[in-house]
Amino acid sequence: MVNVAVIGSQWGDEGKGKIVDWLSERADVVVRFQGGHNAGHTLVIDGVTHKLSLLPSGIVRAGKISVIGNGVVIDPYALLKEIGILQASGVKITPDNLMVAENAALILSVHRQVDNLAEEKRGTSKIGTTGRGIGPAYEDKVGRRAIRVCDLADKAILEQRVDGLLDYHNALRRGLGAAEVAKADIMNELLEIADKILPFAKPVWQYLHKAHNEGKRILFEGAQGIMLDVDYGTYPYVTSSSTVAGQAHGGSGFGLGKINYVLGITKAYTTRVGSGPFPTEQKNEIGERMGLRGHEFGTVTGRKRSCGWFDAVMVSQAIKISGINGIALTKLDILDGFETLKICTGYKIDGKVIDYLPSSISMQARVEPVYEELPGWTETTAGARSFKDLPANAIKYIRRIEELIETPVAILSTSPERDDTILVKDPFKP
């Protein structure tokens, strides 16, 4: 059987929700493998809108197994709240259809607090964190101070882990001018949710190995986008985890080489939320038009996204780094009515044209996009369900993108509606 990983090929917000939902209907198991509740997917099922942050997209579909892998950092209160909201809307969630990696690290109140304290301290150099504690939780995981899901089962061990955590955090808080945290407060926070979280805790690596051997289709669902990767993104304006396809293995315990297809979700233009470089950004009527038509506001934060032309250099780089086999091109309909379209085909730095985004902050700041112009179309693409329904210039735009990124379009999305999808290549079929 074919197993598929879905990742964003830009700075996130590429429209993964609809595509992952569309694919999850065909999968048996859906796995989240990195990030936290700082990223969101919006799904519309039978006319009902669901906004997910931690739960895998398969949770809203009966008969699917949803897995939160060890690469995810979990705010237990956020998880329980999300479960409660979905249950109230009629979605069944039990340990039979949701499992959480027993070795996943937890996000606590101290992480949220220090996240906001540190961001405030940065002043005008803010990274653009969502303030949900994701970064500090990953820091504690790497620093071997984290409280993990499995620790909730043993109060004596939990107390030892909290002592070690607060030795660090209280020293950090003193440095930031904040009051220290009492051990009793953290213990109470953890003991309050332990019995609610532990029933979902499992060795998910073992389950995934068994599911694979039984021939089940497994869908791995990433959060954010490759250009927010902690190593390969526009550092330091990145997220705190690895967002590339390879993390699907490390963030779930699924054996290397068992993922057969990597689908890169790619918006037909480019958006970014928060701070950091954005070579093709349009701080003008064009960018405003894209933003208004595309409803470019974050699912989780509500923050307005900056908009710009399609950046083929950046997407090509993401494809090479992550081994993307095909892309799902989304929101093509937002470009309807533009007289002329532009695609970035190179970057000019100090008079020299290069074909990649350098890692250096100072070089990124000097990047000037090199554009190629293409004719737009006046007809609508919204709701198209086959290539014959598309304007000729829209097809030319798609084909030129394929040439520049050297990767085929496997799926084309022409509206937020799940059925307004053109399937060129089914990722689940060899």
Disulfide bonds with the S-S distance in Angstrom:
none
